[in-house]
C-alpha cells in the first residue's frame, strides 16, 4: 500500500472515529446541558436529603406550575455546607423540568463539551495508532 493511501486511511479513520465517539458521548448529557444553558430558568428548590455514602450526592425538589420535580447533584467538596431543608437555586428546562441541575448551566456545558472532545480525540488517536501498526509495511 502506498504511503499516501495509508495516510488518507489514517486521517479518515481519525476524523470519522472522532465524530462518531463525540456524537455517541454527546447523547448522554450534553443535550440536557445545552437546553439548560440556552433555555433554562432558575427556580427555588429545597434540599430533601444528603447521601454522603452515595457518591456525596444531595437530593432536592422544586415546583413548576403546581407539579413537583426532583433532582440530585454530586457535591463531594461542598456537601458539608448543604443542609436538609435549605433553599437552593436550580436551573430547569421549562419544556421538561425533569431536566434540571444545581449548577451554572454554561459552565457545565463547557465542562461536558471539553470532556467529550478529549475522550473523542484520545479514542480516535488510539484507534488510528492501532490501524497504523497494521498498515505499516514490514
Secondary structure, DSSP 8 states (H G I E B T S, - for coil): --HHHHHHHHHHHHHHHHHHHHHHHHHHHHHHHHHHHHH-EEEEEEEEEEETTTTTEEEEEEEETTEEEEEEEE-TTTGGG--TT-EEEEEEETTEEEEEESS-HHHHHHHHHHHHHHHHHHHHHHHHHHHHHHHS--
